[in-house]
């Protein structure tokens, strides 16, 4: 039982013109929708994968390298974080960054629809799109952390984030399969439409109180934020924990080759499998929203990680289309729950006042580890000719390593749950009386 007193009922203390948690949550949903669905790693992934496999005939390791290199801007997400936190654009920290980047991302998607289908051209187009997507994602994440910490609702907002994330997976599965069977320009146009959809929502809902600016204020802010983050032990151990979980030699790219070469599935059938995984993730996120108010973060992480490890071993039986549906569904369910707990950890472990920088730094570690692990798994398979079963066992075993770190996580952070006094251990601020 936590010894934190219940917070007084009050609106979140943010620097936004509206203090309505509902309206800010609406913006967060639209922001996550636009920055998740319209990524080259989301709705654009299957079309790009089938160009690489069917037209350019690349092996798994080269395809994994494409997405690892194309995702490079996501590893530099902290740069976007500190820009948004410390360098206001037109006297706002979030609003104008999002408005400009959404327009530029949409233009970039339209442009990539006209480039030649060569490895280098598609790769550079992917990098440019991801630059603007990173800015959009960073701003949305910063708003989530700021509102979540100020209202004691990081777990519930994380559940909203993940529910929207997996709802995008539900949409992108069959839609991506259809686009993979059609001209790539159609996929590029659809992504441009989805990414610009956040513009009117941000324009009307994300109105900030103007920042007072001086010539030196941004540099002073940046220095202060770097100092707070540098002194935050819980922040850095949370980063290590998240990185260890995701850096297990992945089977994502190998699964595509198994689906096409062994199971003989069409792009649309592969998309449906992705939808079942997304459905499992939505159920997990919905469940997490209730569990976060009743169970401490430590228990949520234990449950999530153990079920992921056991569920990963189910891929040893990934040998038929009906079994693939069941296996991908349980993976979405258990991996989705674990991701909710990990993203909640990132939100709780981010120092107050450094929402953009801290949260983006944690998630950039997640992105690098996830895509790097997929490349590592594909490379091992190509170079050493390790079987599918061997890669599945290695993936499950290396994921389990993080369980040995869990007992050493900070007690104050691990004992927190939604509805308790926001954790200030990692902010450099004194505990409230």
HUVENMO-V991036 format. One line per field, one symbol per residue. phi: phi as a letter, one per 30 degrees, with the letter a starting at -180 (. if undefined). A space follows every 10 residues. Layout:
BEGIN
phi = ???
END
This chain:
BEGIN
phi = .dcdddddda ddccccdccd dddddddedd ddeddcdddd ccdddeeddd ddddcchdde dddddedddd deeddceedd dddddcbech ibdbededdd dddddddddd dddcdddced dddddddded eddddddddd dddedddddd cibddddddd edddeddddd ddeddddddd cbdddddddd dddddddded dddcccccde ddbbdceedd eddddddddd ccdedddddd dddddddced bddddddddd ccdhcdeddd dddddddddd dddddddded dddcbdeedd dedddddded ddddddcdba dddddddddd ddddddddde ddddeddddd ddibeddddd dddddddddd ddddddddde dddchddedd dddddddddd eddddedcde ddddddadjc eedcdccicd ddd
END
